[in-house]
Every structure is written in structure tokens, then in C-alpha cells.
Amino acid sequence: MFEFKGNLYLNYNGIIDAYLSTKKIGMRKNVLLLILVFHFFGFAVQAQKDEKKIGKVGYKIKMQDARHKFLAEGNVRASLNIYRDLLQDYTNDAMVNYRIAECHFKLKNYELAVEYFQNARKLNDEVDKELHYNLGRAYHRNDQLDKSIESYNTFNETASKKTKKNYDVAGKIAQVDYAKKMIANPVKVKIENLGKNINSKGGDYSPSISADGKTMIFTSRRSDTKGGGVDKAGDYKYFEDIYIADWDSVDNKWNKAHPIEGKLNTEGHDASLSISPDGNKIFIYRNDGSLYIGDIFVSKKRRSSGTWGNPKALEKPVNTSYFESSACLSADGNKLYFVSEKEGKKYGALGRGDIYVAEKITKSTWGEPKNLGSVINTSSDENNVFIHPDGKTLFFSSNGHLSIGGYDVFMSKMQDDGTWGKPENLGYPINTILDDVHFTLSVDGKTAHYSAVREGGLGERDIYKIDMSEYPILSDGVSTSLSILKGVVKSGEDKIAAKIEFSNTKGIIVGKTSSDEDGNYFITLTGGNIYYVNITAKGYKSKNVEVNLAAGKGNTHEQLEVFEMEKIVGVE
């Protein structure tokens, strides 16, 4: 999912964007009042002279109806249909063409947005004070970078000082220049569409893969979603559902995806956020019925049937009255990274959507989330967070850091003092002039997946595989090889929930995890090393064992270790 949060600008379209993206109902009412003031005050200026075919009143009514659907209802397609109907009689009406362009831009039909903005400019280049600014944005998203700069410069030359002060045109031009630079210096990757087994004619996005590479979940809007319903109150597309696919190790490809078993999908919107590295938990996003407010839910895999249990909302302090989404669990299960639109100093909020981390207290409770700070978070949006199984490499999408266009994928590495380093743009062609999101990277760092809109795609948005073998972003020139260590803690037939610590040969603790109520544990550690393991559990004697964890040869090594514990006599 995409998470956008409103911000109040002192201009008409800015207020429109604020209304459409604001999650808080109270703020929406205030923004709506501003919209109405601007709308009726400016309508006389916007109306065109060519009103004779349906009359001035009929023209106004249709224009008002279309604008209401665009602003108040967020129904861009219905608004576009009204403007299209008007265009049949008012082909030479600059404002009708301009409004159609706005609709196409909102719907990400950038080629059409350029066409209709150009039509409006030819008919009346003063149709709207933001014309050249918006045309510059459309040119950028349509990969017409030189023309984008020309339009931004025209806006700077013609707009009043009062108008210009509310726009960061210099920043927009810098972004286009950055895009040109990055496109001229591509990184060494190969990007491949995952094909019809995964992608559909609808939107397919938010891929997440278990650490062993055997299970993929993602969100899709296709005809066989549960109930087959269409979101008529929104964008008239199929409701979101969660799909799952298994890896075929014989043919080295993903088997055909299907709706996930269990109780995750409903007849409404159900969106996947991530699957835990051990493959036993799925984090999803659900709306609780409030306007544009949603929370993070978790579903656990049933050992007996292999299906997924009824999702349960995470308790406070993770979920709040604000919008929360984009959750990702660290490989040891101790940290949860997620996005929240909390506001105010109380939460350390910096922008629209910020990335937070919460540390586990018990198996079902989390500590107070901490904002990752201004190095990671900006005054704009950060979302789609992914923490690599190494526990120290963070990936996320942002439109606040310098990007090629829209949302780009960035990487930050944890420093020796525990702080996060300056985010790095992953470069072109991973990042493009469009929105590039939902990046996930394999344990060995050789294969990534993400969702993007690319030429030759099968649907509106597809899931792609990225061959990273010649772009070793994890290693920094130093050979590192993570291995998966998993198994069971037990005592005879009893499965034990225990705490497990891993120390290196120098006695330094390098990892901690815990086994669940079924005794299962999972962690990733650097392969090719010996580890001293300390296991403790209430009612059982502490156990110390030595584990020689092998390194992978070509693929990530996966090692199973069963830890037997001895019960303390007389303790139940």
C-alpha cells in the first residue's frame, strides 16, 4: 500500500492534496472549509466563456459536480467522466482540459496528463496559476526531463512572488537534474518481470519473502479476490487481497500464486505488509472502519493445517489512533520496524509518515516505539520499510530524500554506535521517474524483489525480480555470508519457550532470540563460525552448547539444531 499524509499549503491545489490525503477526520473538516472558500471564490475566474451549449448554469453545475467528486469524495474516475462529457461540447475550454489533466495525473496516467495540460496551455496559458508548475511535474513523470525543467523555469519567470514562495521549484529542478545524472550512470543489475504465475492484469505489489526463500506473499487487486467485489466508493478497482506462492526448487521458479488460506482475506481491503523471516507470521494492514485510519494486524501459521489464523491487531503502543502500516520483523524476532503517522513532539514525529522501531518485551507485547530520527525520516513520506536479516541494513521508500522521481528505494546501514548512516539512493534502473516501492533483499544479498511500473508490464503495477549479483550492496567489499540457524527447544515430548543467547569465541554476545510456545526458534548469524549457545527457561536447567555454523556455498546455508533441556525436579 501507499501511505500519503496531508500537509496544508497556502495554495488551492495544495489544500486539495491535503484534503485527499489527511487521515484525521477533524483536520479534514478544517481543510474542507478552506477548499470551499477557494472553490467558490475562484470559480468565476476559472469558468470559461464557451458556455452556450448547455448554458451557463448547466456548465457550472457539471463543473461543480466533477470538482466535488474529485475533492470531497476522492472519486477521481467519476470526476474524469464528467469532464470528458463536458469536453464533447467544450473542446476549446481551457479549464475543462486542465481539470482532465489533473485527473490523469492523479490516476498516474502521465502521458495523458501531459497531453491535456498542453491542450490547456495552448488554449489559455493563464488558465491556472499553477499550470506551468503542474506541467513540469507531468513532464518529469513522463520522462521528458528537459521539458520539465523548461516548464519549471517558465513558472518561475511568470508566477508572482506570492505564488512562488509556496513552491520549492529549485528543489524540483534539482530532482530532475539528479534524475538525468542517475539515468546516465546506471547500476549493474538485471530486472525481470516475475510473469503470469505472480502478476495479473490488476495491481500486484508489496512482495515479501521468507528468509529461506521458499514462501512469497503479496497484495493483489484481481478478479478472483474474495467476493470479487469492486471498490465503488473509491477507485472502482477490485478490492485488495493477500496472495501466496511457493518456490519450486526443481524448476527454479515461483509456482502459481493463489489467495492465501485461512482468515486473512475478507470481502473488503486486505493488504499484506510482510512475512516474518521464519515464515510463521504475517503482518497485514486493515482499516478498522474509521475514515482513512488503519492498523497493523498479525496472523500466525497453524502448525497442524498450514493455514493462517485470525489476524489480531497489535496492541498499544505500536497501534495508536493514528495511521500505522508497513511492518517488518527482524530475523531474531526482537525488533519491529513500522511506519506511523503519529504527530507531535510526544512521538518525535518529523514528517507525514515516519519509520519507528519497537523492541519486544514479551512474546506478545512491544516497548515504546522510537522514531529513527532525522537521518532517516524527513518532513515528507517514508514508507515500505524492510530490515534485512543481517539486522543492520535498512531499506525503505521515500519521497523526502533526493529521488529520481516520486518514491525511490533507499538504503541505510547501522553504524558501530547503533545510529543509522545517511541513506543511499539505490540508483537507476532500480529507481525510476515513477514510484518504486516494497523492496526486499535475500539473505545472501544476491536477489531482490520489489513492485514497480515498468514498460512491458502485465498489469497496472507488477512485481519484479532484481539480480543483484554484480551490485553487492551489503558487503562494502568485505565478504560476509549469513546462515540460517533454526530448530526446536524441547524436553522429551515437551516443547519449551526459552531464551537463547549466542556468543562468539571471544565471549561477546552477538545474537539473542527466543523459542515460541511450540519450542521453535529462528535466527540468522554469520556462517563459518563457532558459537557458544546459552539456553534458559523457567523450570529447566540452563544449557550451554557449542554450535559450528557452516557457511553457504552459492546459496544461503540453513542448519537445524535441536536443543534438549532437563527439567528441574519438583518444578512444574
Secondary structure, DSSP 4 states (H G I P E B T S, - for coil): ---------SSHHHHHHHHHH---HHHHHHHHHHHHHHHHHHHHHH--S--TTTHHHHHHHHHHHHHHIIIII--HHHHHHHHHHHHHH-TT-HHHHHHHHHHHHHTT-HHHHHHHHHHHHHH-TTS-TTHHHHHHHHHHHTT-HHHHHHHHHHHHHHS-HHHHTT--HHHHHHHHHHHHHHHHS--S-EEEE--TTT--SSEEEEEEE-TTS-EEEEEEE-TTSGGG-B-TTTTSSBPPEEEEEEEETTTTEEPPPEEPSBSS--SS--EEEEE-TTSSEEEEEEE-SSTT-EEEEEEEB-TTTS-BPPPEEPPTTTS-SS-EEEEEE-TTS-EEEEEE---SGGGT--SSBEEEEEEBSSSS-B---EE--TTT--SSBEEEEEE-TTSSEEEEEESSS--SSSSEEEEEEB-TTSPBPPPEE--TTTS-SS--EEEEE-TTSSEEEEEE--TT-SSSBEEEEEE-TT--TTTTTS---EEEEEEEEEETTEE---EEEEE-TTS-EEEEEE--TTSEEEEEEESSEEEEEEEE-TTB--EEEEEEEPPPSSS--EEEEEEE--BPTT--
